[in-house]
Amino acid sequence: MSASHKRVRGRDTVARGERVAVALDARLPLMELGKGGLRKAFPDHWSFLLGELALYSFLVLVLTGVYLTFFFEPGVDELPYTGRYQQLQPGPFGTL
């Protein structure tokens, strides 16, 4: 099978799919509903970006919170800081 034959066969498949979509759209006007739905899902105005950023930030917050709950160990004991950051080390008068 040559490369040109494969290309023609691929175009035929696309054309057949388009014909099926046009025939279905003639019976049921689904594409009009799809256009309206996509316009609402992906609005054109730049200010909707702020809402999307808030939504994605909230989703990250929820997902990381759920992940961290698996490692949470409740306790009331005071734990001394053992890290290398000098300003958090206990001073001569006790804790900060």
Secondary structure, DSSP 8 states (H G I E B T S, - for coil): --HHHHHHHHHHHHHHHHHHHHHHHHHS-HHHHHHHHHHHHS-SSTTHHHHHHHHHHHHHHHHHHHHHHTT-----------SS-GGGS-BTTB--
